[in-house]
Amino acid sequence: MPDGSDGLEALQALIDRSTRTATASVAESIAFPDRQMTAAELVAFWRDARMMAMATVGPKGQPHLAPVHSEIDGTTLRLVIYDDTVRRLDLRTNPRVAFTTWKDGAAAIVYGKAREVPGSLRDARPGRSGHPRKVVTIEVALTRIYAMRAPERSAAPAGDAPS
């Protein structure tokens, strides 16, 4: 996955804009300078994450959450999903999506608008049943990002400092 400086600059600009326009609640818990990840930190964190939770909304407003793998490239996420998933059906009526992943006190929440890459439908390995399956590539244009580093750990918890 490319990591060109243009992609990192665009990603950093989106992180900065998201932080500036965060609601008070988000600003108090995630989007503040001491905890805010840089674009380079977010890319490394996202790459190291094994799974992300992807949220979509169905045609009747019902939420759907599923684990996925995705790659980040600048302000775009790419992922591959099976062609017969609820996610794919959801995206046909509502392209707005959200993803989150976390580890050891660090977390990232990203929002965007998804689209199926035309012509990307292709064969995949059979499922457990042995039936053939197909996958499709999805690209997500990121619109908002909140990514926070793990909190700094002090040598002694508050109140336990030596006198």
N, C-alpha and C positions, 0 to 999 in steps of 0.2 A: 504494500500500500504506500503510495507516495507521501512524502512528508515535506514537500517543497516549502520554502520560506513564504511564498505567496499564500499557500494553504494555511500555514500556521498564523500568518498575519490576519487572514480573514477569520480564522477561528478565534483568535484573541480579541478581535474587534467585536465578534458576536458575544463572547463571554463578558467583555466590558459593558456592552450595551445592555445585556441581560441583567448584569449587576446594578447598573444605574437605574433601571426601570423596575427592579424587583419590588414586590409588595413589602410592607413593613415586616410582616412575619418572616418572609424568606430572607430579607436583609438581616434580620436579627439572628437567624439560625444558620444560614448557608452563605449568603452573598455578602461577605465582608472581607476586607483585605488580608487579615491574619490567617484566614482559612481558605481563601479563594485559590483554586488551582490556576496555573498558567496554561496556555494552549498546549505547550510541550508536555507539561505534567498530565494534562487530561488525555492526550494521545497515548502516552505511556501507560497510564492507568487503564484506559479502555482496552488497549492491546492485552494487558495482563489479566483482565477479567475473563473468566471462562464463559460466563453466561450473563445475559441482560434480561430484564423483564420488559416485554413489549406490551403496551396497552393500546387497544383499539376500541372503537365504539360501533356497535351494530346498528342496523337500520331502525330499530325501535328504541335506541338509546341505551341498550344493555351493554355494560362494560365487558371486555374480554382481555384477559391477561395471560401471556404465555412466554416461556423461556425461549430465547433465540441467541444466536451468535451474530455479531455484526462487526464491521470494520469502519473506522472513521478516517475520512480523507478530507481535510479542510473542514468545510461546513456541510459535508455530505456523509451520511451513513449508508452503507450497503449491506444488504443481507439477502439470504436465499431462504425461501420458505416453500413448503410443499404446496402444490397447486390446489389441493382440496381442503385447505385449512379455513377455519372461521376467519382468521386474520385477512386472508385474501378477499373473502366475501365482504368483510367489513370495509376494507379499503376502497371498494367499488362505490360505496355510498358515502363514505366519510374518510378522506385521506389524512385527517389529523391524527397524529400518534404521539406517544410518549414512551420513553425508555428510562430505566434506572438500573444501576448496579452499585454495589458497595463492597467494601472489604476493610477490616481493621480500623473502622472509624472514618475512613474516607468514603465519599459517595459522589455520584454524578446523576443528575436528572436532566434529560434532554427532551425537547419537544420539536416537532417538525411536521412537514407535509410530505406524505409518501406517494410514490407513483411506481407502477409496475414498469420495468424496462421492456419496451416493445421487442418482440422477437426473442425474449430470454427463456421462454418455456423449453425445458429439455428433460431428457430422461435422467432418473436418479436410481440409486440402488433400490432393490426391492425391500419392502417392509418385512416385518417379522412373519407375516402370513405368506410371504413369497410373491404377493401380487406386485406388478410393476407400479412404479410411482414416477411422478414428474415434479420438478421444482421450477420456480420462477424467481428472478432477481428483482429486488425492491430497492429503490433509491429514496432516501429521505433527505429533503432539503431542511437543514436545521434552522429553527426560528428562535429558539431560546435555550440557554444552557446555564445550569447551576452546578458547579463542581467544587467540592471542598476537600481539602487535605484532611488527613487525620489530625486530631488535636495533638499538640505537643505534650509529651509526657514529662512531668517534672520528676526529679530524683526522689523527692519525698512528697506524699500527699499533703494538701493544705492542712495545717494544724499539727502536722507531725515533724515540722522542721526543727532541727536541733537548736537549743538555746545557748 
